[in-house]
Amino acid sequence: MENPVLVEVTRGQLVESSHRGAFALIDGDGKTIASAGDVDRPVFPRSAVKLLQAIPLIETGAAARFGLDDKDLSLACASHSGEPEHVRRAAAMLAKAGLDMEALECGAHWPGEADVSRDMARRGETPCQLHNNCSGKHAGFLLTAAHRGEEAAGYSGPNHPVQVRAKAVIEDLIGRSLNVDVCGTDGCSIPTYAAPLRDFALAFARLASGRGVEPQRAEAGQALMRACMAEPFEMSGTGRACLKLMQAAPGKIFAKTGAEGVFCGALPDLGLGFALKIDDGATRASEALAAAVIAAALKKQDASLAETFAAMARKDLRNWRGTRTGEIRVTLPKD
Amino acid sequence: MENPVLVEVTRGQLVESSHRGAFALIDGDGKTIASAGDVDRPVFPRSAVKLLQAIPLIETGAAARFGLDDKDLSLACASHSGEPEHVRRAAAMLAKAGLDMEALECGAHWPGEADVSRDMARRGETPCQLHNNCSGKHAGFLLTAAHRGEEAAGYSGPNHPVQVRAKAVIEDLIGRSLNVDVCGTDGCSIPTYAAPLRDFALAFARLASGRGVEPQRAEAGQALMRACMAEPFEMSGTGRACLKLMQAAPGKIFAKTGAEGVFCGALPDLGLGFALKIDDGATRASEALAAAVIAAALKKQDASLAETFAAMARKDLRNWRGTRTGEIRVTLPKD
């Protein structure tokens, strides 16, 4: 049974390409508000669950110990663009525990945004591990290990207390064990565990609503969401989809992208969580769908704001001379 | 009825993402040698039919008039990477008719390959229309117009003789009229017409085999294929998939990528043509599938060479530290 087409790309009068996928919009009691496709098939959430992996940073007391502010917490949940401010802040976070980039185990890569990458080239720079989009998350991991007196080396491995804590948080929030058969290695070398979209949506709904979760864990999750919503640039970067989504309704939307066409997020005021996956992994489709799912979540309570996000789910496509050639649009199945 | 999954991307033991699509492998009489999915649905071929659009460059006598060599002809069929040699040659081709880049109507864009783009940034350069991946094709269009005494301005428009000739060649080779309802505007501003994959495969099979096509047209198509196979760098660029596919069996494989997950090609010795489309437009999938389709075409005649291409249809995927995280692989439906 295949997932429905959720995003179409047109040229002229025809659909040129299409993207299938699934999404779940869940409340804190686990009730499905809206969904499409197979939300029970295991999906690697990738970076979309960085906030969940950062909860130990708060719960262990490391964030307070090292005086992390909202921008630091946002970076700890980030897939940042490797712009100078991201790099500076990641280095500064490591320095709070007397560490430098040598401690990182995420690997180095050129910034994914072409203009950021060209700017670095113009300045004669080459990327180091601080430019890795996950460097803030890894800085958070290292600060937690330092606070707990744990050895820094090997913090990215599945058996290190840092990763064991992150995995335990996710298992608690989804109410399911994550076994080795659903374990993969992420781009930044930490373990990543596949689980149903329904589960990830529930995890974020529980944090947002405070239902089905220990109060101190809900507070930690909400503190991280507030930090990301207050400082979305640190979590993403110039022109990024997460930035645009969160800036469209400041303080109301938490939305985080993950590689291979994933998004997770929450509407804290409404106590709702969502998770989505584009089957083929396309970011252009996951970004459009995220806007549409947020619009669906807002429809009853705030029709005007819902319209703002519905408009972000459709975009004109233009060629190299600026001529409109078609559009990308979300096509949700009729209820 | 949905297209089958033809390409899978794995992480750990799971399939993380998957790509659906279709392909047709056809002989010069129109007989299907192999296929999968819906090969009758209209598909925009995009750059995959540049060779067909370049046939008038030969047939009108323009190529001979301006003394175009194989590298020039290859560039006239190219989606090149905008490397210095591509840019230099496109300018040189225009100069043969006393034209410069001001005559181009393709628009300018940064090179799509990140390292080529960074190299330009390091040199303090910004792209002009010569860097546009289609500039060689457009140079060919302008040379044809110049040879025919046609006005250069507006050569990219659907009613200009240049585009009318290109459309007529495609209609002749697929045996079907291309109407305005299947017309879109391409990235480089020329018209692009959607037709079934089966038709595009047949077009290339006819050129390769000489069957069902006027001899002088077959010769023109074969001359262009020989030029591209002899000089694949001009048609593509450093590290590009088309380069690798054609260098794996010099003179035996013509393969051309098109935007939104398309490939067209031919095996001239075997008189076969192929066309494929990945539903979601992903290039990582179209490149893997192209290798698999070529392997399928070679299986009977040359098992060893077929194995070379089958190996190119699978690739280990590694993370930022070089750790293998999974693979991308083609999964053709069982016959």
Interface residues (C-beta under 8 A of the other chain):
Chain A: E2 V9 R11 G12 Q13 L14 E16 S17 S18 H19 R20 P42 F44 E105 C106 G107 A108 H109 W110 A114 S117 R118 D119 M120 A121 R122 G124 N132 D181 V182 C183 G184 T185 D186 G187 C188 S189 T192 A194 E260 G261 I278 D279 D280 G281 A282 A285 N319 W320 R321 G322 T323 T325 G326
Chain B: E2 V9 R11 G12 Q13 L14 E16 S17 S18 H19 R20 P42 F44 E105 C106 G107 A108 H109 W110 A114 S117 R118 D119 M120 A121 R122 G124 N132 D181 V182 C183 G184 T185 D186 G187 C188 S189 T192 A194 E260 G261 I278 D279 D280 G281 A282 A285 N319 W320 R321 G322 T323 T325 G326
